[in-house]
Amino acid sequence: MKNLIKAFKNSPRYSIKWSNYFEIYENIFQKFVNKKIKIVEIGIGDGGSLFMWRKFFGKKAKIIGIELNPEAKKLEKYGFKIFNGDQSNPIFWKNFYKKIGKIDILIDDGGHTNLQQITTLMESLKNIKDGGMIVVEDTHTSFMKSSGFRNPSKYSFINFSRALIENIHRRNPMLKKEINFFSEKIYSLSFYDSITVVNIAKKKLSPSKNLKNNKKLINLFDDYRFKKAKNHKDLIENNFLLSLIKNKLSKRSFFYRIYENSLIKRYLRKIKE
């Protein structure tokens, strides 16, 4: 954190970042320091963060900026490559990657709307090198009504990310789901306060295998998950559940599912308070 925040404070140009970002970036970007990488940042403003990234990653890194304001092209005299374009336009991305090729890191600090964040992610996924990542900043906008974000909604970036989570789990053979582009490309997703990281590591991906040890000792104890309810007094919080247990109803029964759903809903209400 000290190295990056020092580079941030000593940048010759203005920029703005949330305070919690620096420790996150120190951790996730450490493997790229002093490596020959290609990093792209969207929404460079006055260019302060470009100098920060150069100081942090080292001289071998090629720093590329994307900005709507054509004035940003003036930053090229400092050795950066600058593109003007709209991140919500798929055609811009096609032309962009056609010119620069695949990259290692994409940092989205652009307009933060659902369309901008989702379009950037979708058009960039196939253009991230193996071992690289897409970092989307300011994802708290997925929960903001103001400033034209029109969230929370089912079309928010965070909700879109949840769909990607399902794709990752398709690699587990128990689900018997079709492996698609996202299953084969995305290794993991990491969520932080206001930051979402999409990790690309195709070489690490393979269908999960169910490993077993000490096979001679299998079934030493009964598996109680599938037995009828007997004595779950630690779960009893109302007369309804008490009646379920007294009647030894299976956890798969209709009435047990009613209780199960009601308890989960109560937990959901708690986290939404």
Contacts in CASP RR format, 6 or more apart in sequence:
PFRMAT RR
TARGET T0000
AUTHOR 0000-0000-0000
METHOD contacts of the structure
MODEL  1
MKNLIKAFKNSPRYSIKWSNYFEIYENIFQKFVNKKIKIVEIGIGDGGSL
FMWRKFFGKKAKIIGIELNPEAKKLEKYGFKIFNGDQSNPIFWKNFYKKI
GKIDILIDDGGHTNLQQITTLMESLKNIKDGGMIVVEDTHTSFMKSSGFR
NPSKYSFINFSRALIENIHRRNPMLKKEINFFSEKIYSLSFYDSITVVNI
AKKKLSPSKNLKNNKKLINLFDDYRFKKAKNHKDLIENNFLLSLIKNKLS
KRSFFYRIYENSLIKRYLRKIKE
1 22 0 8 1.000
1 23 0 8 1.000
1 26 0 8 1.000
3 26 0 8 1.000
3 56 0 8 1.000
4 22 0 8 1.000
4 25 0 8 1.000
4 26 0 8 1.000
4 52 0 8 1.000
4 56 0 8 1.000
5 22 0 8 1.000
7 51 0 8 1.000
7 52 0 8 1.000
7 53 0 8 1.000
7 55 0 8 1.000
7 56 0 8 1.000
8 15 0 8 1.000
8 17 0 8 1.000
8 22 0 8 1.000
8 49 0 8 1.000
8 52 0 8 1.000
10 55 0 8 1.000
11 47 0 8 1.000
11 48 0 8 1.000
11 49 0 8 1.000
11 51 0 8 1.000
11 52 0 8 1.000
11 55 0 8 1.000
12 48 0 8 1.000
12 51 0 8 1.000
13 46 0 8 1.000
13 47 0 8 1.000
13 48 0 8 1.000
13 50 0 8 1.000
13 51 0 8 1.000
14 46 0 8 1.000
14 47 0 8 1.000
14 48 0 8 1.000
15 45 0 8 1.000
15 46 0 8 1.000
15 47 0 8 1.000
15 48 0 8 1.000
15 49 0 8 1.000
15 52 0 8 1.000
17 49 0 8 1.000
18 138 0 8 1.000
18 193 0 8 1.000
18 194 0 8 1.000
20 192 0 8 1.000
20 193 0 8 1.000
20 194 0 8 1.000
21 137 0 8 1.000
21 194 0 8 1.000
21 195 0 8 1.000
24 192 0 8 1.000
24 195 0 8 1.000
25 56 0 8 1.000
28 133 0 8 1.000
28 135 0 8 1.000
28 190 0 8 1.000
28 197 0 8 1.000
29 56 0 8 1.000
29 57 0 8 1.000
29 105 0 8 1.000
32 39 0 8 1.000
32 57 0 8 1.000
32 61 0 8 1.000
32 104 0 8 1.000
32 105 0 8 1.000
33 56 0 8 1.000
33 57 0 8 1.000
33 58 0 8 1.000
34 57 0 8 1.000
34 58 0 8 1.000
34 60 0 8 1.000
35 57 0 8 1.000
35 60 0 8 1.000
35 61 0 8 1.000
36 60 0 8 1.000
36 61 0 8 1.000
37 57 0 8 1.000
37 60 0 8 1.000
37 61 0 8 1.000
37 62 0 8 1.000
37 104 0 8 1.000
37 105 0 8 1.000
38 61 0 8 1.000
38 62 0 8 1.000
38 64 0 8 1.000
38 100 0 8 1.000
38 101 0 8 1.000
38 102 0 8 1.000
38 103 0 8 1.000
38 104 0 8 1.000
38 105 0 8 1.000
39 53 0 8 1.000
39 57 0 8 1.000
39 61 0 8 1.000
39 62 0 8 1.000
39 63 0 8 1.000
39 64 0 8 1.000
39 103 0 8 1.000
39 104 0 8 1.000
39 105 0 8 1.000
39 106 0 8 1.000
39 107 0 8 1.000
40 64 0 8 1.000
40 65 0 8 1.000
40 66 0 8 1.000
40 100 0 8 1.000
40 103 0 8 1.000
40 105 0 8 1.000
40 106 0 8 1.000
40 107 0 8 1.000
41 49 0 8 1.000
41 50 0 8 1.000
41 53 0 8 1.000
41 63 0 8 1.000
41 64 0 8 1.000
41 65 0 8 1.000
41 66 0 8 1.000
41 106 0 8 1.000
41 107 0 8 1.000
41 109 0 8 1.000
42 65 0 8 1.000
42 66 0 8 1.000
42 67 0 8 1.000
42 87 0 8 1.000
42 106 0 8 1.000
42 107 0 8 1.000
42 108 0 8 1.000
42 109 0 8 1.000
42 110 0 8 1.000
42 120 0 8 1.000
43 65 0 8 1.000
43 66 0 8 1.000
43 67 0 8 1.000
43 68 0 8 1.000
43 109 0 8 1.000
43 110 0 8 1.000
43 111 0 8 1.000
44 50 0 8 1.000
44 65 0 8 1.000
44 66 0 8 1.000
44 67 0 8 1.000
44 72 0 8 1.000
44 75 0 8 1.000
44 82 0 8 1.000
44 109 0 8 1.000
45 67 0 8 1.000
45 69 0 8 1.000
45 72 0 8 1.000
47 72 0 8 1.000
47 75 0 8 1.000
49 109 0 8 1.000
50 63 0 8 1.000
50 65 0 8 1.000
50 75 0 8 1.000
50 78 0 8 1.000
50 80 0 8 1.000
51 78 0 8 1.000
53 61 0 8 1.000
53 63 0 8 1.000
54 61 0 8 1.000
54 63 0 8 1.000
54 80 0 8 1.000
57 63 0 8 1.000
62 81 0 8 1.000
63 79 0 8 1.000
63 80 0 8 1.000
63 81 0 8 1.000
64 80 0 8 1.000
64 81 0 8 1.000
64 82 0 8 1.000
64 83 0 8 1.000
64 100 0 8 1.000
64 103 0 8 1.000
65 72 0 8 1.000
65 75 0 8 1.000
65 80 0 8 1.000
65 81 0 8 1.000
65 82 0 8 1.000
65 83 0 8 1.000
66 82 0 8 1.000
66 83 0 8 1.000
66 84 0 8 1.000
66 85 0 8 1.000
66 87 0 8 1.000
66 96 0 8 1.000
67 82 0 8 1.000
67 83 0 8 1.000
67 84 0 8 1.000
67 85 0 8 1.000
68 84 0 8 1.000
68 85 0 8 1.000
68 86 0 8 1.000
69 84 0 8 1.000
70 84 0 8 1.000
72 82 0 8 1.000
72 84 0 8 1.000
73 82 0 8 1.000
73 84 0 8 1.000
75 82 0 8 1.000
76 82 0 8 1.000
81 100 0 8 1.000
83 96 0 8 1.000
85 92 0 8 1.000
86 92 0 8 1.000
87 93 0 8 1.000
87 108 0 8 1.000
87 110 0 8 1.000
87 111 0 8 1.000
87 116 0 8 1.000
87 119 0 8 1.000
87 120 0 8 1.000
88 113 0 8 1.000
88 115 0 8 1.000
88 116 0 8 1.000
88 119 0 8 1.000
88 120 0 8 1.000
89 119 0 8 1.000
90 119 0 8 1.000
90 123 0 8 1.000
93 119 0 8 1.000
93 120 0 8 1.000
93 123 0 8 1.000
93 124 0 8 1.000
94 123 0 8 1.000
97 123 0 8 1.000
97 124 0 8 1.000
97 127 0 8 1.000
101 127 0 8 1.000
102 127 0 8 1.000
102 128 0 8 1.000
102 129 0 8 1.000
103 127 0 8 1.000
103 128 0 8 1.000
103 129 0 8 1.000
104 128 0 8 1.000
104 129 0 8 1.000
104 131 0 8 1.000
104 132 0 8 1.000
104 133 0 8 1.000
105 132 0 8 1.000
105 133 0 8 1.000
105 134 0 8 1.000
105 135 0 8 1.000
106 120 0 8 1.000
106 124 0 8 1.000
106 128 0 8 1.000
106 133 0 8 1.000
106 134 0 8 1.000
106 135 0 8 1.000
107 135 0 8 1.000
107 137 0 8 1.000
108 116 0 8 1.000
108 117 0 8 1.000
108 120 0 8 1.000
108 121 0 8 1.000
108 134 0 8 1.000
108 135 0 8 1.000
108 136 0 8 1.000
108 137 0 8 1.000
109 137 0 8 1.000
109 138 0 8 1.000
110 116 0 8 1.000
110 137 0 8 1.000
112 137 0 8 1.000
112 138 0 8 1.000
112 139 0 8 1.000
112 141 0 8 1.000
112 149 0 8 1.000
113 141 0 8 1.000
113 148 0 8 1.000
113 149 0 8 1.000
114 142 0 8 1.000
114 149 0 8 1.000
114 150 0 8 1.000
114 151 0 8 1.000
114 153 0 8 1.000
114 155 0 8 1.000
114 156 0 8 1.000
114 157 0 8 1.000
114 160 0 8 1.000
117 136 0 8 1.000
117 139 0 8 1.000
117 157 0 8 1.000
117 160 0 8 1.000
118 157 0 8 1.000
118 160 0 8 1.000
120 134 0 8 1.000
120 136 0 8 1.000
121 134 0 8 1.000
121 136 0 8 1.000
121 157 0 8 1.000
121 160 0 8 1.000
121 198 0 8 1.000
124 134 0 8 1.000
125 134 0 8 1.000
125 181 0 8 1.000
125 182 0 8 1.000
125 185 0 8 1.000
125 186 0 8 1.000
125 198 0 8 1.000
125 200 0 8 1.000
126 181 0 8 1.000
126 185 0 8 1.000
128 134 0 8 1.000
128 200 0 8 1.000
129 200 0 8 1.000
130 200 0 8 1.000
130 201 0 8 1.000
130 202 0 8 1.000
130 203 0 8 1.000
131 187 0 8 1.000
131 199 0 8 1.000
131 200 0 8 1.000
131 201 0 8 1.000
131 203 0 8 1.000
132 199 0 8 1.000
132 200 0 8 1.000
132 201 0 8 1.000
133 197 0 8 1.000
133 198 0 8 1.000
133 199 0 8 1.000
133 200 0 8 1.000
134 197 0 8 1.000
134 198 0 8 1.000
134 200 0 8 1.000
135 195 0 8 1.000
135 196 0 8 1.000
135 197 0 8 1.000
135 198 0 8 1.000
136 157 0 8 1.000
136 195 0 8 1.000
136 196 0 8 1.000
136 197 0 8 1.000
136 198 0 8 1.000
137 194 0 8 1.000
137 195 0 8 1.000
138 194 0 8 1.000
139 157 0 8 1.000
139 158 0 8 1.000
139 194 0 8 1.000
139 195 0 8 1.000
139 196 0 8 1.000
140 193 0 8 1.000
140 194 0 8 1.000
141 147 0 8 1.000
141 149 0 8 1.000
141 151 0 8 1.000
141 157 0 8 1.000
142 149 0 8 1.000
142 151 0 8 1.000
142 152 0 8 1.000
142 156 0 8 1.000
142 157 0 8 1.000
142 158 0 8 1.000
142 159 0 8 1.000
143 151 0 8 1.000
143 152 0 8 1.000
143 156 0 8 1.000
143 158 0 8 1.000
144 151 0 8 1.000
145 151 0 8 1.000
153 159 0 8 1.000
157 196 0 8 1.000
158 196 0 8 1.000
161 189 0 8 1.000
161 191 0 8 1.000
161 196 0 8 1.000
164 182 0 8 1.000
164 186 0 8 1.000
164 189 0 8 1.000
164 198 0 8 1.000
165 189 0 8 1.000
167 180 0 8 1.000
167 182 0 8 1.000
167 183 0 8 1.000
167 186 0 8 1.000
168 182 0 8 1.000
168 183 0 8 1.000
168 186 0 8 1.000
168 188 0 8 1.000
168 189 0 8 1.000
169 175 0 8 1.000
169 177 0 8 1.000
170 177 0 8 1.000
170 178 0 8 1.000
170 179 0 8 1.000
170 180 0 8 1.000
170 183 0 8 1.000
171 179 0 8 1.000
171 183 0 8 1.000
171 205 0 8 1.000
171 206 0 8 1.000
171 207 0 8 1.000
171 208 0 8 1.000
172 207 0 8 1.000
172 208 0 8 1.000
173 207 0 8 1.000
173 208 0 8 1.000
173 210 0 8 1.000
179 207 0 8 1.000
183 205 0 8 1.000
184 202 0 8 1.000
184 205 0 8 1.000
185 200 0 8 1.000
185 202 0 8 1.000
185 205 0 8 1.000
186 198 0 8 1.000
186 199 0 8 1.000
186 200 0 8 1.000
187 199 0 8 1.000
187 200 0 8 1.000
187 201 0 8 1.000
187 202 0 8 1.000
187 204 0 8 1.000
187 205 0 8 1.000
188 199 0 8 1.000
188 201 0 8 1.000
189 196 0 8 1.000
189 197 0 8 1.000
189 198 0 8 1.000
189 199 0 8 1.000
190 196 0 8 1.000
190 197 0 8 1.000
190 199 0 8 1.000
191 197 0 8 1.000
212 218 0 8 1.000
226 251 0 8 1.000
228 248 0 8 1.000
228 249 0 8 1.000
228 250 0 8 1.000
228 251 0 8 1.000
229 244 0 8 1.000
229 245 0 8 1.000
229 248 0 8 1.000
229 249 0 8 1.000
229 250 0 8 1.000
229 251 0 8 1.000
229 256 0 8 1.000
230 245 0 8 1.000
230 248 0 8 1.000
231 245 0 8 1.000
232 241 0 8 1.000
232 245 0 8 1.000
233 245 0 8 1.000
235 241 0 8 1.000
236 242 0 8 1.000
236 245 0 8 1.000
240 259 0 8 1.000
241 259 0 8 1.000
244 253 0 8 1.000
244 255 0 8 1.000
244 256 0 8 1.000
244 259 0 8 1.000
249 255 0 8 1.000
249 256 0 8 1.000
250 256 0 8 1.000
251 260 0 8 1.000
END
